[in-house]
């Protein structure tokens, strides 16, 4: 019985690494963040910059990233409506992580 109770406790404890992976684990998440590292972009610019993503998936991923407070969405009351996306402060703190992953990939991928 003690072992069973111990497993329950371990499942409910938060693991910082797992929380971070859950935050950035979407298929397109890292690509979107990587593109936004260059600065704010309008929706169509993002759509053209994230190679291979379709409009529906981009909308879904952007909503999730906004919900997670990784990106900020600013809508302008223009005709047609204009929307810009940018990294939040939380998103900006991912830059060194992505940069290191890119450096690793360049050194280790053929």
Helices and strands as residue ranges (DSSP letters): H 2-12, H 16-23, H 29-36, E 41-42, H 43-49, H 55-67, E 71-76, E 82-87, H 89-92, H 95-108
